[in-house]
Amino acid sequence: MEFVQPLSMSEALEAKNAHPEAVPIRGGTDVMVALNFARSRPEVVLDLSRVEELDDWGTEDGLVRVGAGVSYTRIIEEIGDKLPGLAMASRTVGSPQIRNRGTVGGNLGTASPAGDALPPLYASDAGVEVASVDGSREVPVADFILGPKQNALAPNELISAFCVRRADGPQQYSKIGTRNAMVIAVSAFALALHPEAGRVGACIGSAGPTPIRAEEAERFAQGVMEEGELWASRAAIPDAALRRFGELAAGAARPIDDVRGTAEYRRHSVGVLARRALGWAWDEYRGVRGAA
Ligand SMILES: Cc1cc2nc3c(=O)[nH]c(=O)nc-3n(C[C@H](O)[C@H](O)[C@H](O)COP(=O)(O)OP(=O)(O)OC[C@H]3O[C@@H](n4cnc5c(N)ncnc54)[C@H](O)[C@@H]3O)c2cc1C
């Protein structure tokens, strides 16, 4: 196995261009599992751990750009106030050791339907910045994730960063698993209130081949808020509307039966998570509940 260790992003892109078959590795928390279990035997491994550009994050005009190599621990500690939904999801990832090494770039690379970083990115319309020797392009996250373990990277491209608007309202992330920590989601739900635009972002995790935007539920919630002028009044959302939001979210799921849960349980739990997430986020917006 050839081991290539670039020291800068330009070296990394040159190396990926020269070895399009190379498997990138950053935190290694997915790649090393695959190697240890002999699920994959790449001829070339491209180690990105020395590429400092991938460690950077910054904000410009309300947009947060986070390098693909920023760990979950750093997202929680350094960017949690700007991206609270992603920080909540990051807290549910693995253990402290996994959060210290694992990255959102790696989560995007793996493209698992259960990837915890993904639903918050969908709920806030994040873009994935990918780069090659020919330049860089930004792809909406929903177009980047193509299917289970499939993404839109060309063979000579690397993920350089993701870009997402700084939160302008409360956000939530909930996950159901068979225990409280170190668990792959049975189902998950991310919600982002965007009061400035009068919009609600909602995304289902682990109950379909990719994360799925709950678009009908989003439109329904926006309609309820517009009709009742709730964004301005901050009055409570009626219980019946919260329940309907949950039903519509459950209806958008495309779950399967597997070792972690049945399709029926997944669909039901998505409805419960969605109803609770909207209730919690709205209570926080109204000021009747502290920031989660
Ligand atoms: C014990 C354990 C618990 C876990 N728990 C969770 C959990 O709760 N939730 C969850 O979502 N995941 C979990 N995972 C999976 C893993 O930690 C995450 O998917 C993590 O985000 C991977 O990040 P990484 O930097 O370690 O990726 P790596 O393993 O380095 O890479 C993962 C994939 O992304 C590609 N890649 C990495 N960086 C780039 C880049 N810059 N450009 C292009 N491709 C790239 C790699 O080639 C590979 O295909 C767990 C893993 C373990 C071992």
The ligand as an SDF file (V2000), in Angstrom:
LIG
                    3D

 53 58  0  0  0  0  0  0  0  0999 V2000
  -16.6500    3.8490   17.4590 C   0  0  0  0  0  0  0  0  0  0  0  0
  -17.2210    4.7200   16.3750 C   0  0  0  0  0  0  0  0  0  0  0  0
  -18.3760    5.4560   16.6380 C   0  0  0  0  0  0  0  0  0  0  0  0
  -18.9370    6.2560   15.6440 C   0  0  0  0  0  0  0  0  0  0  0  0
  -20.0790    6.9620   15.9330 N   0  0  0  0  0  0  0  0  0  0  0  0
  -20.6360    7.7440   14.9770 C   0  0  0  0  0  0  0  0  0  0  0  0
  -21.8360    8.4590   15.2630 C   0  0  0  0  0  0  0  0  0  0  0  0
  -22.3900    8.4210   16.3730 O   0  0  0  0  0  0  0  0  0  0  0  0
  -22.3540    9.2300   14.2560 N   0  0  0  0  0  0  0  0  0  0  0  0
  -21.7700    9.3190   13.0110 C   0  0  0  0  0  0  0  0  0  0  0  0
  -22.2920   10.0380   12.1480 O   0  0  0  0  0  0  0  0  0  0  0  0
  -20.6340    8.6340   12.7380 N   0  0  0  0  0  0  0  0  0  0  0  0
  -20.0550    7.8530   13.6810 C   0  0  0  0  0  0  0  0  0  0  0  0
  -18.9150    7.1530   13.3860 N   0  0  0  0  0  0  0  0  0  0  0  0
  -18.3450    7.2580   12.0390 C   0  0  0  0  0  0  0  0  0  0  0  0
  -17.2450    8.3400   11.8680 C   0  0  0  0  0  0  0  0  0  0  0  0
  -16.7000    8.7180   13.1110 O   0  0  0  0  0  0  0  0  0  0  0  0
  -17.8220    9.5980   11.1700 C   0  0  0  0  0  0  0  0  0  0  0  0
  -18.3790    9.2700    9.9100 O   0  0  0  0  0  0  0  0  0  0  0  0
  -16.7540   10.6890   10.9930 C   0  0  0  0  0  0  0  0  0  0  0  0
  -17.4040   11.8750   10.6170 O   0  0  0  0  0  0  0  0  0  0  0  0
  -15.6960   10.3450    9.9590 C   0  0  0  0  0  0  0  0  0  0  0  0
  -14.7420   11.4040    9.9470 O   0  0  0  0  0  0  0  0  0  0  0  0
  -13.1600   11.0920    9.7510 P   0  0  0  0  0  0  0  0  0  0  0  0
  -12.4490   12.3850    9.6200 O   0  0  0  0  0  0  0  0  0  0  0  0
  -12.6740   10.1590   10.7960 O   0  0  0  0  0  0  0  0  0  0  0  0
  -13.2150   10.3530    8.3260 O   0  0  0  0  0  0  0  0  0  0  0  0
  -12.2050    9.3210    7.6540 P   0  0  0  0  0  0  0  0  0  0  0  0
  -12.3610    7.9690    8.2150 O   0  0  0  0  0  0  0  0  0  0  0  0
  -10.8300    9.8950    7.5920 O   0  0  0  0  0  0  0  0  0  0  0  0
  -12.8350    9.3560    6.1670 O   0  0  0  0  0  0  0  0  0  0  0  0
  -14.1740    8.9610    5.9560 C   0  0  0  0  0  0  0  0  0  0  0  0
  -14.4980    9.0080    4.4630 C   0  0  0  0  0  0  0  0  0  0  0  0
  -14.4100   10.3170    3.9580 O   0  0  0  0  0  0  0  0  0  0  0  0
  -13.3750   10.4290    2.9820 C   0  0  0  0  0  0  0  0  0  0  0  0
  -12.7220   11.7150    3.2490 N   0  0  0  0  0  0  0  0  0  0  0  0
  -12.2810   12.2050    4.4370 C   0  0  0  0  0  0  0  0  0  0  0  0
  -11.8600   13.4740    4.2950 N   0  0  0  0  0  0  0  0  0  0  0  0
  -12.0080   13.7910    2.9830 C   0  0  0  0  0  0  0  0  0  0  0  0
  -11.7580   14.9560    2.2050 C   0  0  0  0  0  0  0  0  0  0  0  0
  -11.2610   16.0740    2.7610 N   0  0  0  0  0  0  0  0  0  0  0  0
  -12.0490   14.9070    0.8840 N   0  0  0  0  0  0  0  0  0  0  0  0
  -12.5850   13.7990    0.3120 C   0  0  0  0  0  0  0  0  0  0  0  0
  -12.8600   12.6750    0.9970 N   0  0  0  0  0  0  0  0  0  0  0  0
  -12.5700   12.6700    2.3230 C   0  0  0  0  0  0  0  0  0  0  0  0
  -12.4990    9.1970    3.1690 C   0  0  0  0  0  0  0  0  0  0  0  0
  -11.8370    8.8000    1.9990 O   0  0  0  0  0  0  0  0  0  0  0  0
  -13.5340    8.1770    3.6100 C   0  0  0  0  0  0  0  0  0  0  0  0
  -14.2470    7.6960    2.4770 O   0  0  0  0  0  0  0  0  0  0  0  0
  -18.3110    6.3460   14.3690 C   0  0  0  0  0  0  0  0  0  0  0  0
  -17.1340    5.6240   14.1080 C   0  0  0  0  0  0  0  0  0  0  0  0
  -16.5890    4.8250   15.0960 C   0  0  0  0  0  0  0  0  0  0  0  0
  -15.3280    4.0610   14.8050 C   0  0  0  0  0  0  0  0  0  0  0  0
  1  2  1  0
  2  3  1  0
  2 52  2  0
  3  4  2  0
  4  5  1  0
  4 50  1  0
  5  6  2  0
  6  7  1  0
  6 13  1  0
  7  8  2  0
  7  9  1  0
  9 10  1  0
 10 11  2  0
 10 12  1  0
 12 13  2  0
 13 14  1  0
 14 15  1  0
 14 50  1  0
 15 16  1  0
 16 17  1  0
 16 18  1  0
 18 19  1  0
 18 20  1  0
 20 21  1  0
 20 22  1  0
 22 23  1  0
 23 24  1  0
 24 25  2  0
 24 26  1  0
 24 27  1  0
 27 28  1  0
 28 29  2  0
 28 30  1  0
 28 31  1  0
 31 32  1  0
 32 33  1  0
 33 34  1  0
 33 48  1  0
 34 35  1  0
 35 36  1  0
 35 46  1  0
 36 37  1  0
 36 45  1  0
 37 38  2  0
 38 39  1  0
 39 40  1  0
 39 45  2  0
 40 41  1  0
 40 42  2  0
 42 43  1  0
 43 44  2  0
 44 45  1  0
 46 47  1  0
 46 48  1  0
 48 49  1  0
 50 51  2  0
 51 52  1  0
 52 53  1  0
M  END
$$$$
